[in-house]
Amino acid sequence: MSVGAASVATYSQALLGHIGHERGSIPEAIGHLRAALERDPDDADAITYLAIGLMGCGDSEGGERVAERLMAVDPLAPMTWMVVGAAPWWSGRAKEGLPHLERAMAADPG
């Protein structure tokens, strides 16, 4: 497979994951997002949607691990801080996430 074809395949999997997420087909979306991340492990958008999808499907521990991965890949993005701050909420530890959510709001108050 050429570099261009590999890039298209990665983007296609990520796009299918994003579409599945928006349509509410979260388990299917998770599969596409994981496939995209096998090809491009630093795709911050795919990591974000994967973390949200895992948390939403009840895998809060998996979602937290993916949120930590997102922090390593894209630590400056306000959305990263939102995902990291939301992760403890899914495990009944909402207070732990507040500093991260506040940092996200300070970085992008709009």
C-alpha positions as CSV (number, residue, x, y, z in Angstrom):
1,M,0.0,0.0,0.0
2,S,1.4,3.4,-0.9
3,V,1.8,6.2,1.6
4,G,-1.1,8.1,0.1
5,A,-3.4,5.0,0.2
6,A,-2.5,4.3,3.8
7,S,-3.3,7.9,4.7
8,V,-6.7,7.7,3.0
9,A,-7.4,4.4,4.8
10,T,-6.6,6.0,8.1
11,Y,-8.7,9.0,7.4
12,S,-11.6,6.8,6.2
13,Q,-11.6,4.7,9.4
14,A,-11.5,7.9,11.5
15,L,-14.3,9.4,9.5
16,L,-16.4,6.3,9.8
17,G,-15.8,6.4,13.6
18,H,-16.9,10.1,13.8
19,I,-20.0,9.4,11.7
20,G,-20.9,6.4,13.8
21,H,-20.4,8.4,17.0
22,E,-22.7,11.1,15.7
23,R,-25.4,8.6,14.6
24,G,-25.3,6.9,18.0
25,S,-23.7,3.7,16.7
26,I,-21.0,3.9,19.4
27,P,-19.8,0.2,19.4
28,E,-19.3,0.3,15.7
29,A,-17.7,3.7,15.9
30,I,-15.2,2.4,18.5
31,G,-14.1,-0.3,16.1
32,H,-13.5,2.2,13.3
33,L,-11.6,4.5,15.7
34,R,-9.4,1.7,16.9
35,A,-8.6,0.8,13.3
36,A,-7.7,4.4,12.5
37,L,-5.5,4.6,15.6
38,E,-3.6,1.4,14.6
39,R,-2.5,3.3,11.5
40,D,-2.0,6.7,13.1
41,P,-1.7,6.5,16.9
42,D,-1.4,10.2,17.2
43,D,-4.8,11.2,15.6
44,A,-6.1,13.5,18.4
45,D,-9.6,13.6,17.0
46,A,-9.9,9.8,16.8
47,I,-8.4,9.5,20.4
48,T,-11.0,12.1,21.6
49,Y,-14.0,10.3,20.1
50,L,-12.6,6.9,21.3
51,A,-12.3,8.1,24.9
52,I,-15.9,9.6,24.8
53,G,-17.3,6.5,23.2
54,L,-15.7,4.1,25.7
55,M,-16.9,6.2,28.6
56,G,-20.4,6.4,27.1
57,C,-20.5,2.6,26.7
58,G,-19.6,2.0,30.3
59,D,-15.9,1.3,30.0
60,S,-14.8,4.2,32.2
61,E,-11.4,2.7,32.9
62,G,-10.7,2.3,29.2
63,G,-12.0,5.9,28.6
64,E,-9.6,7.2,31.3
65,R,-6.6,5.3,29.8
66,V,-7.4,6.8,26.3
67,A,-7.9,10.3,27.9
68,E,-4.4,9.9,29.4
69,R,-3.1,9.0,25.9
70,L,-4.8,12.1,24.5
71,M,-3.0,14.2,27.1
72,A,0.3,12.8,25.9
73,V,-0.6,13.5,22.2
74,D,-2.2,16.9,22.4
75,P,-1.7,18.5,25.8
76,L,-2.4,22.1,24.7
77,A,-5.9,21.6,23.3
78,P,-8.8,22.7,25.5
79,M,-10.8,19.7,24.3
80,T,-8.0,17.4,25.7
81,W,-8.6,19.0,29.2
82,M,-12.3,18.6,28.8
83,V,-12.0,14.8,28.0
84,V,-9.5,14.3,30.9
85,G,-11.8,16.3,33.2
86,A,-14.9,14.3,32.2
87,A,-13.2,10.9,32.6
88,P,-13.5,10.8,36.4
89,W,-17.1,11.8,36.2
90,W,-18.0,8.6,34.5
91,S,-16.5,6.7,37.5
92,G,-18.4,8.7,40.1
93,R,-15.4,10.9,40.9
94,A,-16.6,14.1,39.3
95,K,-14.8,16.4,41.8
96,E,-11.4,15.0,40.6
97,G,-12.1,16.3,37.1
98,L,-13.0,19.9,38.1
99,P,-9.4,21.3,37.9
100,H,-9.1,19.9,34.3
101,L,-12.4,21.3,33.3
102,E,-11.6,24.7,34.8
103,R,-8.3,24.7,32.8
104,A,-10.1,23.9,29.6
105,M,-12.6,26.8,30.2
106,A,-9.7,29.2,31.0
107,A,-7.9,28.2,27.8
108,D,-11.1,28.7,25.7
109,P,-13.8,30.6,27.5
110,G,-15.9,31.0,24.4
